[in-house]
Amino acid sequence: MIKIGVVGLGRIGKVHLFNIQHIISDAIVTAACSGSEKSLEYAKKHNVKGLFTSFDDMLSEGGIDAVIIASPTVLHFEHLKLAIAAGKHIFCEKPIDLSIENVKQIKNLLDANPVKFMVGFNRRYDPNVLKIKKELNEGKLGAPQSVKIISRDPGPPPMEFIKTSGGLFLDMAIHDFDLARYLMNSEITEVYSTASIFGDLPLETVEDVDTAVTILKFKNKGFATIENSRNSTYGYDQRIEVFGEKGLLSSQNKSDDSVYFANNSGLHGPKPVGFFIERYKESYINILDSFVQCLEQNNDSELTFQDGLKSLAISLAAEKSSKQNRTVLLSEII
């Protein structure tokens, strides 16, 4: 039984805690750390015995083998350094950090310590994505030539979150950049992005945007087009297309049901399901199960530190491109 500590008990931290305590059979959360008494009450309710307000104390007194870092991104760097020094295996939510320099420092620390690391790009573990990847690996599509990803949120997060999140490119689009790289199975060489503000939030005060289109060019000559928005009136829009020499693989939106109503004004169906917690429910379970299995079997994780570094670099390149209105080579960033 792998003993795990969770630091950060916001939405994602609570999801991870719940999934381990009630679904994943080979692990248990024995410790949780948060500055919120209400969040610690949540952990206590789900049978977590060790409750801490200090991350240092949890690492030294929590009796844990591994830690899930689900704290705000601005705290990742310090939490990662402490966890590595304590010899704890790490599952870290994305992004690893907002700075390439800090991420490279963490890489050096990991290289010098026998600590396993996994970054939380859960969408790779969505059943639809897993099926697309399997069929790509089996050659059903032949050589992939282009990827199209549409990712639109039903509404923006609060300004207080946006101020420290890294913004649309580093907090939201980073998932899609990782997916494009994963599905194309090639490295990205060039990034072009254009972005705007359409919603009511004063995003210009924090140099952020709510809508963007990004074009990625790969070493294998393929392309990806990523469309992002934080203002989808019809719900959480998550679609993928991979086009290749033998055809097309596609994943459409999920809905609570497939019932539609038809009348003289058209066809009417349900909205896409909820938001990311509901839409990617299975993926959160699958990625943690993969992490636990790599610890049990002493294997390297499927999602490596390099995946986190590359996706951060693509996000920074997209942000730079949108601000400078030019194509940015990934070699300028990393």
N, C-alpha and C positions, 0 to 999 in steps of 0.2 A: 504494500500500500504506500503510494507516494504521498508524502505530507507536504502540503502547499500553503503558503501564506499569500494573502492578497493585500496589496497596498492601493488605496483609491477605491472608494465604494460609490462612485457615481453610477450612471446607467450601465456602462459596460462592466465595471467591476462587480456589480450585483448580478449581472447575467452570468459571468464566469463563476462566481461563488455558487449560485444556484445550480448551475449545470454540473459542477463537480460534486456538490453535496447530494444531488438527487438523481443524476443520470449516469455519470461516468463512474464505473464501479471500481477502478483500480487506483483511485486517488481520493484524498479527503482534505478539506480545508481545515487546518488546525489553528490558524492564526489569521487575524485581519487587522489592518491598520488604517485609521482614518482620523481626521481632525473633527469629524462630526459625530456627536453622541447618537444622533438619530440613525446614522449609517451603521454605527457599531451595534445598535439595538437590532438592526436588520440581520447582521452577522450572528448575533446571539440567538435570534429567533430560528436561524438555520443551523443551529448546533455547532457553532464555532466557539471553542473554549477559550482560546487566547485572544484577548482584545487589547489593542495597543493604540496609543496616540503618537508614539515615536517609532519610526521605521528602524532606527538603530536597535531599539529594544526588541522589536519583533524578530529581527535577524538573529540576535544573540540569545533570546529567551523563548522564541516561538517553537523550537524543536522541528524546524521545517527542512525539507530537502530542496525545495524550489520556491520561487516567488513569481507571482503574476503582477506585473507593473501596469496598473490601470489608472495611475495618478495623472493629473494634468500634465500635458506635454512639457511645460516649463520645468517640471520636477524630475523628468526622466533621467537627465544627465547625472544628477546627484544620486538618485536612487539606484541607477545602474552601477555607478562606481562602488557604492556601498555593498550592493548585492554580490558583485564580482569579488570584492575584497573578502567577503564572508564565505565565499565558495559555494554560493547557491546557484542552482540552475535557474534560467530566466526565460519567462514568456513575457514579451514586452509589446504593449499596444503601439500601433503606429501613430505618428512617425517616431523613430527612435529619438530624434532630437530635431530641432529646427536649423541646426548649424552643421555643415559638412565637417568642419574642424572638430567639433565635439564628437561627432559620430566616429571619426577616424581615431580619436583618442580612446573611445570605448573599444574599437576594434583591436587596438594595440593591447589593451588590458585583457581582452578575451583571449588573444593569441598567447598571452603569458600565463593564463590560468586554465585549468581543466574544467571549464564551466560550459554546459550546453546552453544554446541560445536559440530562441525562435521569435520571429516578429509576427504580429497579429494581423496579417492580411487574410482575414477570414473568408473573403469572397472566393478565393481559390477553392474552398471546401464546400461551396454551394453545390448541391446535387446536379444542377443543370450545367454548371461550369465543369464539374468533374466528368460528366458525360461528354461534353464537347472536347475536353482535353484528351480523354480516352480515345475518341474517334479520330482526333488529329494524330495521336501517337500511332494508331493503327493504319494510318494512311488513307482513310476514307475520303478526305478532301484533296489528297495530293499535297502539293506545296502550297501553304497559305500565302495569299498575296495581299489581303487587306483585312483589317479588323475595324469594326464600328461599334462603339460603346456609347449608349445614351444613359446618363445618370442624372435624374432630376429629383430633388427633394420637394416634399409638399410644403415646406416653409423653412425659413432660415433659423439658426439657433439664436439665442439671446446675444446682444452686443457684448455683454460681459464675457461670454465664452469666446466669441470671435476675436476679441482683443488679444488673447493669449494662445489661440489655437493654431496660428500660422496662416489662417485664411483659407479661401476656397481651394487653392492649388495644393497646399501642404496638408490640409485637414481632410478635404473631400475628394478632390480629383486624384490624389495619390493612390487611392484604391484602384481607380480605373487605369492609371499608368502601370501599376503592377500587373493588373489583369492583361493588358495589351501585351506587355513584355512576356508574360507567362504563356499566353495563347500563341503568339507568333514564334516563340522559342528562338528569339534572336535579340541581339543587343541594339539599343536605340542610339543613333548617331546625331540626329538633328531634331530640334523641337521648334515649332512655331505655334504661338497662341495669341488669340485676340479676345478681349474681355470687356464687359460693360456692367453698369449698375442699372437695374430696372425696378427693383423693389423700393420700399419706403425707408429702410434702415440707412443711417448716415455712414455708409461703408467707406466713403472717401476719406473720412476722418482717421481711419485706421489703415488706409491704403489697401483696401480689399475690394472685391467685386462679388457679384452674385450670379453672373452668367459668363460662360467662356466656351470657346471652341478651340481645340488643340489638335494639331497634326504632328504625328510622330513618324520619323523615317528610320528604318531598320537597316542593319548591315546586309541583310539578305535581299534588299531592294524593296521590301514590303512597306506598307503604310498602315497607320492607325488614325482614325478620327474619333476624338472624344468630345462629346457634348455634355456640358454641365450646367445645371441651373438650380437655384435654391427656391424657386417660386413656381412650382408646378401646381396649378389649381385643381387638377384632376387626380392628384395623388402621387405616390412614390413610383417613379418611372424608371425601370431597370431593364434594359434590353441589350443584347449582344448579337452581333453577326460576325462570322468569320467566313470570308470568301476565298476560294482557291481554284486551282485548275480543274477540279472535278465537281465543283458545285458550291453549296452554301450550308453552313451549320449555323443555327440561330436559336436563341433563347428569348422568350417573350415574357411579359409581365405575369406575375401571379395574382390571382384574385381569390376572395374568400369562397366563391363558388363560380360555376360556369353558366348560370342561368341568365338569360337575357329576355327582354320584352320587345316585341316588334309591333309597331302600329303604323298609321299612315304618315307619321313624321320620321320614321327610321327605326334603327335597332338600338336598344338601350341595355347596357350591361353594368356590372359592378365596377367600382374603382379598383385600381391595383391595391394589393393588401398593405395596410398599415404604413409603417416606416421601417427603418433598418432592423430594429430589434425583432419585429415580426417576420419581415421578408427573409432575413438571413438566419432565422432561428436554428435550422439544421447545421448551418455552416459554423456557428459558434460552438456547437457540440462537437462537430467533426474535427475542428482545428485543435481543440483542447485534448480530445482523445488521441490525436496524432502526437501532440507534445508529450502526453503521459506515456504513450507507447515507446517513444524514442528514449525516455528516461529508463523505463523498465528494461528495454532490450539493449540499452547502451549504444544506440545508433545516433548518427547525426540527424538533426531536424530537417524536414523537407523544405522549410522556409528558413533560409539562412540569413546571417547578418548582411551578406552581400546583397541579398534581395532588398533589404531595408535601405541600404546605402544607395543602391542604384535608383530606387523609386524616389528617394529624397532628392537626388541629383536631378532627375527628370522634372520633379515638381518645381525645384528652384529655377531650372532652365525655362519652364513654361511661364513662371512668374516674371522672370527677366525679359522674356520675349514679349509678353503682353505690355510691359512698361516701356520697352525700347522699340517696339513695333518692328521687330526683325527676327529672322531665324537665328537660333542660338545653338551652337555646337555643344554636345554634351561634354566634350573635352575642355570647354571653358569653365565647367563647374567642377569636374572631378578628375 
